[in-house]
């Protein structure tokens, strides 16, 4: 089913992007033509103060699973890798010998997964705490889901009703810092399903709708890679590695060569990328930035990146045919392709708000993923209820 068909015209949304130094928010709604209409873009949101406002608390209040105020705004939140992380774990569940010829039931599956989850939780929280650079007790579980099921090695959409000895699956546990968890508690407790994810993962999942795996997103000081787990084409898993390169390296030689500020160097670089420089100036700039460009692709080679590689950069990367080799394709983020594939009819109001396409992808891509998310299955709903105690 086309997910867009289920959207209501004028339905309102807020996508929050949260980092260690604060949050930004994109407010928008959908019009009758399924276009995204931007209302405002707010930078530097103090989340604690924002959520403490009386009108905000009122619109999030609920009674027996229903909102007291119908004109609420659906909230989607993504956090940077310093604030959220997802740990994927492949597991195998072994059924009792007396049950192998009986169909798998949802309660049996729920019990088996919950038992396994309890076993892996401590190790996953330790890993998450190391990534988030917090004490283990301050790495809080906020999301858990099971997927990529197999029964005796055969891929199945849902194990319930199948017979067999072993159930294979991936369990993903999403953690955030205690400080952010406590700030966002009103949303985690709201009656709507609250989509919360690590920002690079949400963006790569959106890219995976229009590009085959593996995919990489270079977001210094790290590179995020989305791969098919153990050959399971339908189940992408996120990995991350350090990436020793900074996009500002492209501007540094221009600042030094021309003795200009960073803002002027950025304008000069943008003019160069758009082909607005004279041939002589373009040659000078090309020579100046070539060491930085060479260092970028050398680091990509060192990390053994494969497939399509995109760059999370506020300005473009000078990509040429020379950088498309060995099965690797370096490219700008295909924003319009993702939007079109999702069934949306463009974005209105971005120019008026001064939002560039690169910035827009940080909000639109998680929005796309939130409404194509298929993890809200019966088994995952049961697991969330059963494992709520772990979020403490």
ZAMARGU-4260 file (C-alpha; in steps of 0.2 Angstrom, whole numbers, plus 5000, padded with zeros to 4 digits):
<rodrens>
0) 5000/5000/5000 | 5006/5017/4996 | 5009/5025/5013 | 5006/5043/5007 | 4988/5037/5003
5) 4985/5036/5022 | 4990/5053/5026 | 4978/5067/5029 | 4979/5084/5020 | 4984/5097/5032
10) 4991/5084/5045 | 5005/5093/5055 | 5022/5087/5059 | 5037/5092/5068 | 5054/5084/5065
15) 5067/5087/5078 | 5086/5084/5075 | 5095/5084/5091 | 5113/5086/5094 | 5124/5088/5110
20) 5124/5107/5107 | 5105/5109/5105 | 5091/5105/5093 | 5083/5111/5077 | 5066/5108/5072
25) 5056/5108/5055 | 5038/5112/5056 | 5027/5107/5041 | 5011/5099/5035 | 5005/5090/5019
30) 4994/5098/5007 | 4980/5090/4996 | 4993/5086/4982 | 5004/5077/4995 | 5017/5090/4994
35) 5027/5095/5010 | 5023/5112/5015 | 5036/5120/5027 | 5029/5132/5040 | 5045/5136/5049
40) 5062/5131/5053 | 5068/5134/5071 | 5086/5133/5075 | 5094/5132/5093 | 5079/5125/5102
45) 5081/5122/5121 | 5071/5106/5122 | 5068/5107/5141 | 5061/5124/5139 | 5051/5120/5123
50) 5043/5105/5131 | 5039/5114/5147 | 5028/5127/5139 | 5010/5125/5145 | 5003/5124/5127
55) 5015/5110/5122 | 5011/5100/5138 | 4993/5101/5134 | 4994/5095/5116 | 5003/5080/5122
60) 4992/5075/5136 | 4981/5060/5134 | 4967/5051/5143 | 4965/5032/5140 | 4976/5032/5124
65) 4967/5047/5116 | 4973/5065/5115 | 4963/5078/5124 | 4967/5090/5110 | 4964/5084/5093
70) 4975/5098/5084 | 4991/5091/5090 | 5007/5089/5079 | 5015/5072/5076 | 5033/5073/5082
75) 5047/5063/5075 | 5064/5064/5083 | 5082/5059/5077 | 5098/5062/5087 | 5116/5062/5082
80) 5127/5048/5085 | 5133/5056/5101 | 5115/5055/5108 | 5108/5039/5101 | 5114/5023/5094
85) 5107/5006/5089 | 5115/4989/5092 | 5110/4975/5081 | 5112/4957/5087 | 5109/4941/5077
90) 5102/4928/5088 | 5095/4910/5086 | 5081/4904/5096 | 5080/4885/5100 | 5063/4878/5103
95) 5059/4864/5115 | 5060/4847/5107 | 5042/4843/5111 | 5036/4859/5102 | 5046/4857/5085
100) 5032/4849/5076 | 5019/4861/5082 | 5016/4878/5074 | 5025/4893/5082 | 5013/4904/5092
105) 5015/4922/5096 | 5016/4919/5115 | 5030/4906/5112 | 5039/4918/5101 | 5037/4932/5113
110) 5044/4922/5127 | 5059/4916/5118 | 5064/4933/5111 | 5061/4941/5129 | 5073/4927/5136
115) 5086/4931/5123 | 5084/4950/5125 | 5087/4948/5144 | 5103/4939/5140 | 5110/4951/5128
120) 5104/4967/5136 | 5119/4970/5147 | 5132/4968/5134 | 5122/4979/5122 | 5121/4993/5135
125) 5139/4992/5138 | 5143/4994/5119 | 5130/5008/5118 | 5137/5017/5133 | 5155/5016/5126
130) 5148/5024/5109 | 5138/5037/5119 | 5153/5040/5131 | 5142/5039/5146 | 5141/5028/5161
135) 5132/5011/5158 | 5117/5016/5169 | 5115/5032/5159 | 5113/5022/5142 | 5094/5020/5142
140) 5085/5008/5131 | 5071/5017/5121 | 5068/5006/5106 | 5068/4987/5103 | 5063/4977/5088
145) 5065/4960/5080 | 5066/4956/5061 | 5074/4946/5047 | 5066/4930/5053 | 5071/4913/5048
150) 5064/4896/5053 | 5077/4882/5050 | 5086/4893/5039 | 5072/4898/5028 | 5067/4917/5027
155) 5050/4920/5033 | 5040/4936/5035 | 5032/4930/5052 | 5037/4914/5061 | 5020/4912/5069
160) 5011/4897/5061 | 5027/4890/5055 | 5035/4873/5061 | 5053/4870/5064 | 5067/4868/5077
165) 5076/4885/5076 | 5071/4903/5074 | 5084/4915/5067 | 5082/4934/5069 | 5090/4951/5072
170) 5087/4960/5087 | 5090/4979/5087 | 5091/4989/5103 | 5091/5008/5102 | 5099/5018/5117
175) 5100/5036/5121 | 5107/5046/5135 | 5098/5047/5151 | 5097/5066/5150 | 5089/5065/5133
180) 5077/5051/5138 | 5071/5061/5153 | 5068/5077/5142 | 5058/5067/5129 | 5048/5057/5141
185) 5032/5066/5136 | 5034/5059/5118 | 5039/5042/5123 | 5024/5041/5134 | 5012/5048/5121
190) 4998/5038/5113 | 5005/5039/5095 | 5020/5028/5090 | 5035/5040/5093 | 5048/5037/5080
195) 5065/5040/5087 | 5081/5035/5078 | 5099/5039/5076 | 5100/5052/5062 | 5113/5044/5050
200) 5103/5027/5051 | 5087/5036/5047 | 5094/5045/5032 | 5103/5029/5025 | 5087/5019/5026
205) 5079/5032/5016 | 5093/5032/5003 | 5091/5013/5003 | 5074/5015/4995 | 5083/5021/4979
210) 5100/5014/4980 | 5106/4996/4982 | 5116/4990/4997 | 5129/4993/5003 | 5127/5012/5006
215) 5139/5024/5015 | 5136/5041/5022 | 5152/5051/5025 | 5149/5062/5040 | 5166/5066/5048
220) 5172/5061/5060 | 5164/5045/5056 | 5157/5035/5041 | 5141/5026/5043 | 5138/5010/5032
225) 5122/5001/5029 | 5124/4983/5024 | 5113/4968/5021 | 5116/4957/5036 | 5123/4941/5032
230) 5115/4941/5015 | 5098/4945/5021 | 5094/4958/5007 | 5078/4964/5016 | 5087/4968/5033
235) 5099/4982/5033 | 5111/4984/5048 | 5121/5000/5052 | 5139/5000/5055 | 5151/5014/5059
240) 5169/5018/5058 | 5180/5033/5061 | 5183/5044/5046 | 5199/5054/5046 | 5194/5069/5035
245) 5185/5085/5037 | 5175/5094/5024 | 5182/5111/5030 | 5198/5105/5022 | 5191/5110/5005
250) 5190/5128/5011 | 5206/5130/5021 | 5217/5132/5005 | 5205/5145/4998 | 5206/5155/5013
255) 5225/5155/5013 | 5227/5157/4995 | 5215/5172/4993 | 5217/5179/5011 | 5198/5179/5014
260) 5186/5174/5028 | 5177/5157/5028 | 5161/5165/5022 | 5169/5172/5007 | 5179/5156/5004
265) 5163/5146/5005 | 5155/5158/4992 | 5170/5156/4981 | 5169/5137/4982 | 5151/5137/4978
270) 5154/5148/4963 | 5167/5136/4957 | 5156/5120/4960 | 5142/5129/4949 | 5154/5132/4935
275) 5153/5151/4938 | 5172/5154/4938 | 5182/5158/4923 | 5193/5144/4916 | 5209/5151/4923
280) 5201/5153/4941 | 5194/5136/4940 | 5211/5128/4936 | 5219/5138/4951 | 5205/5132/4963
285) 5206/5114/4957 | 5225/5114/4960 | 5222/5121/4977 | 5209/5109/4983 | 5216/5094/4975
290) 5226/5088/4990 | 5210/5089/5001 | 5200/5079/4988 | 5214/5066/4986 | 5214/5064/5005
295) 5195/5061/5005 | 5196/5047/4992 | 5211/5040/5000 | 5202/5038/5017 | 5187/5031/5008
300) 5198/5018/5000 | 5207/5015/5017 | 5190/5011/5024 | 5186/4999/5010 | 5169/5008/5006
305) 5159/5000/4993 | 5143/5003/4983 | 5136/5021/4983 | 5144/5033/4995 | 5136/5050/4999
310) 5143/5065/5008 | 5134/5074/5023 | 5141/5091/5019 | 5134/5108/5019 | 5142/5111/5002
315) 5146/5100/4987 | 5161/5088/4984 | 5169/5090/4968 | 5166/5072/4961 | 5172/5067/4944
320) 5172/5051/4934 | 5189/5048/4941 | 5181/5045/4957 | 5169/5031/4950 | 5179/5016/4950
325) 5181/4998/4958 | 5162/4996/4960 | 5161/5012/4971 | 5150/5027/4966 | 5153/5043/4975
330) 5138/5055/4973 | 5128/5069/4981 | 5113/5064/4991 | 5099/5060/4978 | 5086/5070/4988
335) 5073/5072/4974 | 5074/5053/4970 | 5070/5048/4988 | 5055/5061/4988 | 5048/5055/4972
340) 5050/5037/4977 | 5040/5040/4993 | 5026/5047/4983 | 5028/5066/4989 | 5025/5080/4976
345) 5040/5091/4981 | 5044/5103/4995 | 5036/5120/4996 | 5043/5135/5006 | 5061/5129/5008
350) 5068/5144/4999 | 5058/5156/5009 | 5065/5148/5025 | 5083/5148/5018 | 5084/5130/5019
355) 5096/5121/5008 | 5093/5104/5001 | 5107/5096/5011 | 5099/5103/5027 | 5082/5098/5022
360) 5087/5079/5020 | 5091/5079/5038 | 5072/5081/5042 | 5063/5075/5026 | 5072/5058/5026
365) 5068/5053/5044 | 5050/5059/5040 | 5049/5047/5026 | 5056/5033/5036 | 5044/5036/5050
370) 5029/5033/5039 | 5036/5018/5030 | 5042/5010/5046 | 5036/4992/5046 | 5042/4987/5063
375) 5026/4990/5072 | 5021/4972/5071 | 5012/4962/5084 | 5027/4954/5091 | 5037/4970/5092
380) 5022/4978/5101 | 5022/4964/5114 | 5040/4965/5116 | 5040/4984/5119 | 5026/4982/5133
385) 5036/4967/5141 | 5053/4975/5141 | 5047/4993/5146 | 5056/4989/5163 | 5073/4989/5154
390) 5070/5008/5150 | 5075/5013/5168
</rodrens>
